[in-house]
Amino acid sequence: ELVVSALNDMGLPVLAVRGNSDLPVVDRLLRAFSRTDSLHLKETVLKGVRFTGVSGAIPVPFRTRLRWIERPVLEQMIGLVEEPSILVAHPPPWGILDEVLGKFHAGCRGLEEIVRKRQPRMLICGHIHERPGTAQLGKTLVVNCNMGRRRAGAMIDWKESREPRVHML
């Protein structure tokens, strides 16, 4: 509760998705405060910009608090993603900034398919801590802004009149 409360007290709108280790109470807390909200399977418009999101992670070979069966969740989400959208997802799309231990891809195949079909403006993700940075998937700028040792996320400076500038923190 302290983290969501601190985010709320920043005085700015905060949109979030739960990660695979976040407890279910996080979604309830995000909805309870006036300036925070969960993007999971819904759309929010801020200053004319459409945001949509999906929480959790694809099935993984270890215990996790939040994972989903990929196809049904992605079927719910595809109608929310449009070209002008900014998509926020916990996992990255398959093959894009998703290499684990430099050996294998661990992104979401269904998410990659949605991005290729719908081409949102941007996809902001995390989950794979080994691959922070940016990449293009068609017209979509993918930003893996994971946090971990020596990393503190990303600052995205974007205005309609120019390409986004991403600074990894």
N, C-alpha and C positions, 0 to 999 in steps of 0.2 A: 504494500500500500504506500510506503514511503516514496518509492521510485515514481509511481504514477502520480502521486500528490505533488512531488517536485516538478514533474513534467507539466502538470496542470498549472502550477504557480509561475511558469515561465512567461505567461501572458500571451502565448501564441497558440494557434491550433496545433495539436499533435495527433497524427494518424499513425496507427501501428498495426502490425500483425504479430501473433504469438509465434515464438520459435518452438522447436521440438522439445525443449526442456522446460518451457513455461507452464505453470499451473493454470487450470481452467479459470481460477479466480481473476487472472489478469484481464480476460475479456470483460468480465463483470465490472472490474475497477475502471477500465478504460471508458466504459459506457456510463459509469456513475459520476464522473467528474465532468465539469462543464466544458473544458477545453481539450479533452482527450477523447478519442474514439477508436474502436476496432474497425479495420477495413475488411475483415473476413467476409467474403462472399457478398459484399455490398459496394455501392458507389457513393462517393462523397464529392461534392464540387466545392472547391475553395478558389475564390477570385477567378471564376470562369474556367478553372483547370479541373478536369475529371480525374479522380483517383479511385482505384478499385484494388482489392487485394485478396490474398489467400494465406491463411496461417498454417503452421505446421510443416511437416516434411513428408516426403515420399517414404514408403516402407524401407527401413534400413535394417541391417543385420545385427542391431544391438537394441537394448531397451531404451525407449524414449517415451515421454509423456504425451506427445501429440504427433500422431501420424495418421494418414488417411489412405483410404483405398482410392488410388489416383483417378480412375475413370469417372466415377459418380461426382466427385468434387469438381473436376475440371469441366464436366458437362454443365454444372451449375454456373461456373465462372465464365465460360466462353461468351455468353450473351452480355456480360458486363464489360468486356474488353473491346474497345474500338480504337481506331487510329489516333484520335486525340488524347487517349487515356494515358495516365501514368499508372503502371501496374506495380504493386508492391507485393512480393512473394517471399516467403522465407527461403525456399530452395532456388538455386539458379536453374536455368534451362539446361537440358542435356547437352554436353559438349561445349558449353560456354562458361568459362571461369569456374569449372566444377571439378578440376582434377584433385584427387585426394592422394596425399603422399607422393605426388608426381607420377602416380602409376595407373590410376583408373578414374573414369568419369563416374560421378555420383549425382548428377543433376536429374531433373525431372523431364522425362521424355514427353509427357503430355503438355507440360508448360512450354517446351520448345515448339511443339506443334501449334499451340495457340498463338504464340508470338509470331511464328512464320505466317499463319493464316490472317491474323488480325492486325499485326504490325503497330502495336502501341508506340507512342512517342518514346517511352522510356520504361525499363523494367529495373526496379531497385530490389536487390536480393541480398542474402547473406548466407548462412548455413555452412558453406564450405570455407573454413577458416584459412586454408592454405592458398586461396586464390583471390585476394582482394584486387580491385582494379576495374577497368572498363573494357568493353568490347562491343562490336556491332553484330547484330543478328538481323540481317536485312536492313530495314529502315530504323530498327529499334536500338537505342543505346542501352546496353546492359551495364549496370553498376553493381558490382559485388562490394558492398560497404561493410563487410563483416568486421567485427571487433575481436581483439584478442591481444596476445602479447605484442607489444610494440605497434599496435594499430588501434585507432580510436574512431573508425568509421570513415565517412566521406562528407565533404561539403560540396553541394551541387548548386552552382549559381546559374540560373537559367531565366532568360527572358525570351518572349515570343520572337523578337526581332533577330535573334542570333542563336547559334549552337550552344548547348549547355557546356559549362566549364566545370570539370570535376577535379577536386583537390582531395587526394587521399590523406587522411589525418593520421 
